[in-house]
Amino acid sequence: MMADAGDLSPDIRQNIGAVKARIDAAAQEAGRDPSHVSLVAISKTHGAARIAEAIDAGHALFGENRVQESETKWPDLKAAHPHVRLHLVGPLQSNKVKRAVQLFDAVETVDRPKLARALAREMAAQDRRLKCFIQINTGEEPQKAGILPAAADAFIDQCRDEFGLEVSGLMCIPPLHEEPGLHFGLLAEMARRNGLDQLSMGMSGDFETAIRFGATHVRVGTAIFGPRAPLTVGD
């Protein structure tokens, strides 16, 4: 259940501790090792000072939605804290691939051959190897990014064999008004048959359900940093 903004502490350290406690409890209830579930703190729309508070609290894995916004705060943060890792969890345009490869450590939204090819070329040019998650549009929503489930197996093979990407796992964002467990279960089955063991699924409102279905990465922003600035979408 998503924390209400009024229930959040202004202390980011305390909020991170509360989310991690919920992750631990959900993992234990599912018979899983809590250490196998990573918290990706979604810091989009929040400034460098707030992110630095989370880093000072001991957190080291973050997610951002936009390359341009990330460039305004993350180069200095990563220079000061080289152990911190940053995932791109929003759509990536092909013309921003160079900048994304320079800044991020993983791209969770690989969803089309043109993007996969561009990522492979740019990683070779920069001599950087980013982890890649294939984004699956499990709800087959026309307005949402992600490759359709029927095309996913062939695309995963193409990313591995033709483009030579390091495909680490799969990612999804379930439809807003559908039972998320159905989509998490579908993603888990697709990962299993493709020999993938990492699943990025679950956000502030449903990450405990995602953990029951095998999530290895949960993306939580609001429950850590509080409400985001206006005019943003997603979690």
C-alpha positions as CSV (number, residue, x, y, z in Angstrom):
1,M,0.0,0.0,0.0
2,M,1.4,3.4,-1.0
3,A,2.3,5.7,1.8
4,D,0.2,8.9,2.1
5,A,2.2,12.1,1.8
6,G,1.1,13.0,5.3
7,D,2.5,9.8,6.7
8,L,6.0,10.5,5.3
9,S,8.8,11.7,7.5
10,P,10.8,14.7,6.2
11,D,13.8,12.6,7.1
12,I,14.8,10.7,3.9
13,R,16.9,8.3,6.0
14,Q,13.8,7.3,7.9
15,N,11.7,6.9,4.8
16,I,14.3,4.7,3.2
17,G,14.4,2.6,6.3
18,A,10.6,2.2,6.3
19,V,10.5,1.2,2.7
20,K,13.3,-1.3,3.2
21,A,11.5,-2.8,6.2
22,R,8.4,-3.3,4.0
23,I,10.6,-4.9,1.3
24,D,12.1,-7.3,3.9
25,A,8.7,-8.2,5.3
26,A,7.3,-8.9,1.8
27,A,10.3,-11.0,0.8
28,Q,10.2,-13.0,4.0
29,E,6.5,-13.6,3.6
30,A,7.2,-14.9,0.1
31,G,9.9,-17.2,1.3
32,R,12.6,-15.1,-0.4
33,D,15.9,-13.7,0.7
34,P,15.4,-9.9,1.2
35,S,18.9,-9.3,0.0
36,H,17.8,-10.4,-3.4
37,V,15.5,-7.4,-3.8
38,S,17.1,-4.1,-4.7
39,L,15.4,-0.8,-4.0
40,V,15.7,1.7,-6.9
41,A,15.1,5.1,-5.4
42,I,13.3,7.1,-8.1
43,S,14.6,10.7,-7.7
44,K,13.0,12.3,-10.8
45,T,12.0,16.0,-10.2
46,H,13.9,16.0,-6.9
47,G,17.0,18.1,-6.6
48,A,20.6,17.2,-6.0
49,A,20.4,18.2,-2.3
50,R,17.5,15.7,-1.6
51,I,19.4,12.9,-3.5
52,A,22.5,13.7,-1.5
53,E,20.5,13.1,1.7
54,A,19.6,9.6,0.5
55,I,23.2,8.9,-0.5
56,D,24.4,10.1,3.0
57,A,21.8,7.7,4.5
58,G,23.7,4.9,2.8
59,H,21.5,4.4,-0.3
60,A,23.4,3.8,-3.6
61,L,20.9,2.8,-6.3
62,F,18.7,5.4,-8.0
63,G,16.5,5.8,-11.0
64,E,15.7,8.7,-13.3
65,N,13.2,9.1,-16.1
66,R,14.7,11.8,-18.3
67,V,18.2,12.2,-19.7
68,Q,18.1,15.9,-19.8
69,E,16.9,16.3,-16.2
70,S,19.5,13.8,-15.0
71,E,22.3,15.8,-16.6
72,T,21.5,18.8,-14.4
73,K,22.3,16.9,-11.2
74,W,23.9,13.6,-11.6
75,P,27.4,14.3,-13.1
76,D,28.4,16.1,-9.9
77,L,26.7,13.6,-7.6
78,K,28.4,10.6,-9.3
79,A,31.8,12.4,-9.3
80,A,31.4,12.9,-5.5
81,H,30.0,9.4,-4.9
82,P,31.5,7.0,-7.5
83,H,30.0,3.9,-5.8
84,V,26.4,5.1,-6.6
85,R,24.6,3.5,-9.6
86,L,22.0,5.1,-11.7
87,H,19.3,3.4,-13.8
88,L,17.3,5.0,-16.6
89,V,13.7,4.0,-16.1
90,G,12.0,6.2,-18.6
91,P,11.7,6.1,-22.4
92,L,14.9,6.7,-24.3
93,Q,15.0,8.5,-27.6
94,S,17.7,7.3,-30.1
95,N,19.1,10.8,-30.4
96,K,19.9,10.8,-26.6
97,V,21.7,7.5,-26.5
98,K,25.2,9.0,-26.4
99,R,24.4,11.1,-23.4
100,A,22.6,8.2,-21.7
101,V,25.5,5.9,-22.1
102,Q,27.8,8.5,-20.6
103,L,25.7,9.0,-17.5
104,F,23.7,5.8,-16.7
105,D,24.8,2.4,-15.5
106,A,21.7,0.5,-16.7
107,V,18.9,1.2,-19.1
108,E,15.6,-0.5,-18.1
109,T,13.6,0.6,-21.1
110,V,15.1,-1.1,-24.1
111,D,12.0,-1.7,-26.3
112,R,12.8,-1.6,-30.0
113,P,15.6,-2.7,-32.4
114,K,16.5,0.8,-33.4
115,L,17.3,1.7,-29.8
116,A,19.1,-1.6,-29.1
117,R,21.3,-1.1,-32.1
118,A,22.1,2.5,-31.1
119,L,22.9,1.5,-27.6
120,A,25.2,-1.3,-28.8
121,R,27.1,1.1,-31.1
122,E,27.5,3.8,-28.5
123,M,28.6,1.4,-25.8
124,A,31.3,0.2,-28.1
125,A,32.3,3.7,-29.0
126,Q,32.6,4.7,-25.3
127,D,33.9,1.4,-24.1
128,R,31.2,1.2,-21.5
129,R,28.9,-1.8,-20.8
130,L,25.6,-0.9,-19.4
131,K,23.1,-3.5,-18.1
132,C,20.0,-3.6,-20.2
133,F,16.5,-4.6,-19.2
134,I,13.9,-5.3,-21.9
135,Q,10.7,-3.3,-21.3
136,I,7.6,-5.4,-21.9
137,N,4.2,-3.8,-22.6
138,T,2.4,-6.6,-20.7
139,G,-0.9,-4.8,-21.0
140,E,-0.5,-4.2,-24.7
141,E,-1.5,-0.6,-24.2
142,P,-1.1,1.5,-27.4
143,Q,0.0,4.6,-25.5
144,K,2.7,2.9,-23.5
145,A,6.3,2.0,-24.4
146,G,7.5,-1.6,-24.4
147,I,7.7,-4.4,-26.8
148,L,4.6,-6.6,-27.0
149,P,4.7,-10.0,-25.3
150,A,4.3,-11.9,-28.5
151,A,7.4,-10.3,-29.9
152,A,9.5,-10.4,-26.7
153,D,11.3,-13.7,-27.1
154,A,12.6,-12.9,-30.6
155,F,13.6,-9.4,-29.5
156,I,15.5,-10.7,-26.5
157,D,17.4,-13.1,-28.8
158,Q,18.1,-10.3,-31.2
159,C,19.5,-8.0,-28.4
160,R,21.8,-10.8,-27.3
161,D,22.9,-12.3,-30.5
162,E,22.8,-9.5,-33.1
163,F,23.5,-6.5,-30.9
164,G,25.6,-8.2,-28.2
165,L,23.8,-6.3,-25.4
166,E,24.1,-7.5,-21.8
167,V,20.5,-8.3,-21.3
168,S,20.1,-8.6,-17.5
169,G,16.4,-8.9,-17.1
170,L,12.9,-7.6,-17.9
171,M,10.9,-4.6,-16.8
172,C,7.2,-3.7,-16.9
173,I,4.6,-1.1,-15.8
174,P,1.2,-2.8,-15.4
175,P,-1.9,-1.0,-16.6
176,L,-3.2,1.4,-14.0
177,H,-6.6,-0.2,-13.4
178,E,-5.7,-3.9,-13.7
179,E,-4.6,-6.4,-11.1
180,P,-0.8,-6.0,-11.2
181,G,-0.1,-9.5,-10.1
182,L,-1.3,-10.8,-13.5
183,H,1.3,-8.7,-15.2
184,F,4.0,-9.5,-12.8
185,G,3.4,-13.2,-13.2
186,L,3.5,-12.9,-17.0
187,L,6.8,-11.0,-16.8
188,A,8.3,-13.6,-14.4
189,E,7.3,-16.5,-16.8
190,M,8.8,-14.6,-19.8
191,A,12.1,-14.1,-17.8
192,R,12.2,-17.8,-16.8
193,R,11.8,-19.2,-20.3
194,N,14.5,-16.8,-21.6
195,G,17.0,-17.6,-18.8
196,L,16.8,-14.2,-17.2
197,D,16.9,-13.8,-13.4
198,Q,16.3,-10.1,-12.9
199,L,12.9,-8.5,-12.9
200,S,12.3,-4.8,-12.5
201,M,8.7,-4.5,-11.5
202,G,6.7,-2.8,-8.8
203,M,6.4,0.8,-7.7
204,S,5.3,2.7,-4.6
205,G,1.8,1.3,-4.8
206,D,2.4,-2.3,-5.6
207,F,6.0,-3.3,-4.9
208,E,5.0,-5.8,-2.2
209,T,2.9,-7.7,-4.7
210,A,5.8,-7.6,-7.2
211,I,8.1,-9.1,-4.6
212,R,5.7,-12.0,-4.2
213,F,6.1,-12.6,-8.0
214,G,9.8,-12.5,-7.9
215,A,10.8,-8.9,-8.4
216,T,14.6,-8.3,-8.0
217,H,14.3,-4.5,-8.4
218,V,11.5,-2.3,-7.2
219,R,11.2,1.3,-8.2
220,V,10.0,3.5,-5.4
221,G,10.0,7.3,-5.4
222,T,7.1,8.9,-3.6
223,A,7.4,6.8,-0.5
224,I,11.0,8.0,-0.1
225,F,11.2,11.6,-1.4
226,G,7.6,12.6,-1.0
227,P,5.3,14.1,-3.6
228,R,6.9,15.1,-6.9
229,A,6.7,18.5,-8.6
230,P,3.7,19.0,-11.0
231,L,3.6,18.0,-14.6
232,T,5.3,14.6,-14.3
233,V,4.0,11.1,-15.0
234,G,4.7,7.6,-13.8
235,D,6.5,6.5,-10.7
